[in-house]
């Protein structure tokens, strides 16, 4: 970029006696010498080398800081602070409940229990909504503060055990959530692969029960083979699903299974009384009387998990909870849970006070918001996933439509840029043909790129091959063409600019900010940075070339070159970036009314309002119950009134409370 800017400055000063060819030749040589002298990238070896112990130590430390910041932020987003917390207890599946008072501290209890295990291998079992996922998150956060192997919390729903080894899947997820691990200059080649192979990261595998039933036994066997008894491991699952898999392949060697127990009704009553004001607390008394008289009834079963208790505290903070006693409306536990989930999701939108309280960017229309969430939930169910990755939105559009739309739009943008510039060149008659050829070439490249669902992680090819050979080849070829058409000076500017743009592609692919917490917005921002950097470089290149072709004093033509280069640069830069194909899919789905135009703003607001949660670079619904309910027909109507903040709960001293607020769904746990 600096070299191209200096080229433009020198060309504008040629009326003072500077020879353009001499100026650009000296500038090109000086740029290469400066790059070789000061760029630490070029001080590396010419061939790729595996990450050393020092590289992996640095990667582990940086990854630990990033995950610590990420999960602390998620804890704050879920409202995991405050007083009046519920305690969860666990025991071995066949042992009585441990009712000893939990030790103080947010994660002391769960971390201490894990560290007391002989092999530091734990299987956390429980019913739906019993707190498994939140416990796993807090365990991860607590272990990050203790040091040792870096705990990496991953949802198993994104793994296909028949298509991918569990270690390969972990490696892929590390690269997706933390692209900076590809920075070979800081962390060496294959950093994520070696972190997994050398057990510098500890798997915290959440949601074993979310795998298809036909694949669970094979998945458990592959996990056991990949992580032997000496390797630390955490696995969460619903009790029955894990037991069925164990019956076929046996338990995880060296792992102790513990089971989260239902909540004590006395603790539930205390929590719900404190969730609202005195008037709403009084409204719970008929329910508590019913629980005492019918401890084995379906209402008692429904109000035995943190998920439903938290949802009930929000829904009835200003409502009438005695309606839950209506056996006609709520004949079983499932009906109660679905009712609470429906009201929570609907109540999170359409209220200006709620949006203001949780700092949402805008007030989303309730009906449309629920419709959009239903579409996303149905798409996720159709693909059998529990995570919403923004770059996977392209799968919601037919591959043919996606490729055609992306290719046509990019072809028009690139062709228009070239045709616009050529229309004012010395041969304007060639403008339509030039635009057509360039547009067709860009469209063909876009069609090829559309078949790639995600950028592949490749080994570093060495500086001389990646920078000097490839960049020089691209720049040299373009320079020769422009030099033959418009002279040596134009060829030097275009060739040098394209070489710089190609080199920037490698530089931008190695992001050094591994310590930055991963998030959907952050990973998308990296793609956007690459888009605009590449576009601006080519804009300056074309501006300089236009100045040479039409004369340095014709500043209007330099500006035309800048604009044309920006269009072509954009078309060429976005070809292999996930952001472009996400944008094509988002716009197409928005035109059809399936999703909002400001999709990422909506997803982030849904997270703030408690409907979604964040897991690395992806979003998840707060609980599988919420996703499944949205994926099917939702008939419950939104209740009137306003909910308010409710208090959270803990796991043996580890706080696992839900986000609290007016109409916001409660904490989701697997």
Secondary structure, 3 states (H helix, E strand, C coil): CHHHHHHHHHHHCHHHCCCHHHHHHHHHHHHHHHHHHHCHHHHCCCCCCECCHHHHHHHHHHHHHHHHHHHHHHHHHCCCCCCCCEEECEEECCCCCCCCCCCCCCCHHHHHHHHCCCCCEEEEEECCCCCHHHHHHHHHHHHHHHCCCEEEEEEHHHCCCCCCCHHHHHHHHHHHHCHHHHCHHHHCECHHHHHHHCCCEEEEEECHHHCCHHHHHHHHHHHHHHCCCCCCEEEEEEHHHHHHHHHHHCCCCCCEEEEECCCCHHHHHHHHHHHCCHHHHHHCHHHHHHHHHCCCCHHHHHCCCHHHHHHHHHHCCCCCHHHHHCCCCCCCHHHHHHHHHHHHHHHCCCCHHHHHHCCCCCCCCHHHHHHHHHHHHHHHHHHCCCCEEHHHHHHHCCHHHHHHHHHHHHHHHHHHHHHHHHCCCCCHHHHHHHHHHHHHHHHHHHHHHHCCCCCCCCCCCCHHHHHHHHHHHHHHHHHHHHHHHHCHHHHHHHHHHHHHHHHHHHHHCCCCCCCCCCCHHHHHHHHHHHHHHHHHHHHHHHHHHHHHHHCCCCHHHHHHHHHHHHHHHHHHHHHHCHHHHHHHHHHHHHHCCCCCCCHHHHHHHHHHCCCEEEECCEEEECCHHHHHHHHCCCCCCCCCCCCCCCCCEEECCEECCCCCCCCCCCCCCC
